[in-house]
């Protein structure tokens, strides 16, 4: 219904991939976010008025449908599918192309939400120019998606108090054994014109930590299978130190769910305390050297909190399984 970004074309290089040559999920998420940021910033500046940059607020659940490999070309195309007064919904498709054979396959589909922030005052959210819909149903369907994600964002914001604590001499297959953290100082290359971190940079780091957790747990080649909705609760400023923590919450026979939390520490601003900037659940699968899925060692939850998180993860897993099989049950 609005603009289509011309596909961004990128050739996948060795530093984009894991040891088996599969492109990291985080690399794909970063490409998706860059395409979304371009189209939404362009749209939000399409009328005369205050200039702004579109900031990522949320990414809906996304599945990695087929692996992308080194040497393949990624085709990333983005389209605006809905606008509310203060937000833009962008849908992005990623195709991978084998340039030797010409074969193309769909790798990923994602839905992202952006809000326009004024270049003069980063705390000021501007109004979004409306888009013209070719059919009225498109606007109504978009409004339903907008209301649903708004509700979910409110719910997850208050669920994010806890932190990942290190444990001495953990046993294999426990949560403590594979939990991992990465500490990153936010530099200029990570940031937008505002001096705040690109959502794609944060997602790439989140995927990196989740990948370390998964690899530590099963000690095989692992790939990102899906990412649950990622909520960006707060902006991260240049100069902050961010801690990205990952812990395993649930395992099925062939998949692992990993919770990733991003905490920002404004070291240059002593007046501001450490805060939770983003959170998400990543699902990984274990692969053999031939690329076939392998059984996953079962997670052993020890504490009451770990057991509770395991049951919640199991609920999400069964819900997604039912959705895939077309037997969605209404949730209470």
Secondary structure, 3 states (H helix, E strand, C coil): CCCECCCEEEECCHHHECCCCEECHHHHHHHHHHHHHHHHHHHHCCCCCCCEEEEEEEECCEEECCCCECCCEEEEEEEEEEECCCCEEEEEEEEEECCCCCCEEEEEEEEEEEEEEECCCCCCECCCCCCCCCCHHHHHHHHHHHHHHHHHHHHHHCCCCCCCCCCCCCCCCEHHHHCEEEEEECCHHHECCCCEECHHHHHHHHHHHHHHHHHHHHCCEEEEEEECCEEECCCCECCCEEEEEEEEEEECCCCEEEEEEEEEECCCCCCCCCEEEEEEEEEEEEECCCCCECCCCCCECCCHHHHHHHHHHHHHHHHHHHHHCCCCCCCC
